[in-house]
């Protein structure tokens, strides 16, 4: 055992061990905690090159592990989008006029035709208590296509120019496209199939490396040392690697590739636009049906994928290990209770707002969720869970409503009954009705991380 490279003393250090120990000093050798205890005990590990930090009574604790997140979206939004947060999140937007004004100010800085993306508006925090429509957004600009995303990420709204650009009209039959009494789109789009019609965000000029670097700064400043990248595209991995290589990624990242993304074709057919691509990038093999369902040689949940080659890029040499880890594959089943797109059982939502039973996506006798609620059809979800379970791979499934949760459990039961000899992978699944934290899904990964230094000071 060598001498400490760093020592922190004269503090209140919460070790978070099983006894809840609190000490005053901590010694680090490289990336490993060398010793904890009293100042005198720990200073015995000091050498001539040890950097000693006086905490001056401040509290030090292990770094936070992000339980559920979408890193590095924060960074991209900060740098390239219009902040529409409400005062609850240190924003200013609590009326429709203020939302419009923020977008209008952005339009004044851009040439006509440039895309404008707003993020994190919250209808429940607007005085009007509703979503912005195309007509509201047209007040910000009629010469710039505009799209704004809801704080839940499960809905958004587009102005008239954006709808025109992507040919969303009264003839559009895609589920989740809200229409007024005359049959014209209002601009409000519920859930993935409808939101996928307006891909304006893809036209925004961004720099992935800058976005990751900015998100890394934000997370690290809040004491987060392991970030969660839920619903990732495998194509993001090279950007993580390049940012790590340039010393701009300060965190470990748990990467959850999307296992399915339903995209509605103009004829109404829904295809998987991302799951097979992600599986291929992670080493799954095609058995002839294009689904990439053989994971024999694929990366496994918990694997270190810091230097993983997704097949079409050059991986930087000599990257440090254990910075990028493969998490469970993400499946987005239903929607958001806040947006009335969570799939509920009888008697449905207790507060229907202005909706009626006939507004229910299943035309039930009670309101159980708007059109667009099912991002994945229940039979497709069952097939997907079987696909992953058969290969010993894990999923985390977004389920917000009670009916969605029940269908999810039924799908798990079906998969286990079909493949009874496969190791139980349910422990790595995440169901949101019970707010199950992702740390339950990180047990294998924590075996790698448990002795590495993760600390922040307050």
Secondary structure, DSSP 8 states (H G I E B T S, - for coil): ----SEEEESSEEE---TT--EESEEEEETTEEEEEE-HHHHHTT--TT-EEEE-TT-EEEE-EE-SS-BTTHHHHHHHHSEE---GGGT----SHHHHHHHHHHHHTTS-TT--EEEEEE-GGGSTT-S---HHHHHTT-SSS-EEEEETTSSEEEE-HHHHHHTT--TT---TTEEE-TTS-EEEEEEHHHHHTT--GGGGS---HHHHHHHHHHHHHHTTEEEEEEEEE-GGGHHHHHHHHHTT---SEEEEEEBS--EEE-TTS-EEESSHHHHHHHTT-B--SSSS--B-TTS--TT-B-TT---SSS---TT--SSSEEE--EEEE-S--GGGT-S---TT--S--TT--GGGSTT--SS----TT--SS-HHHHHHHHHHHHHTT--EEEE--SHHHHHHHHHHHHHHHHHTTTS---GGG---GGGT--GGGGGHHHHHHHTTB--EEE-
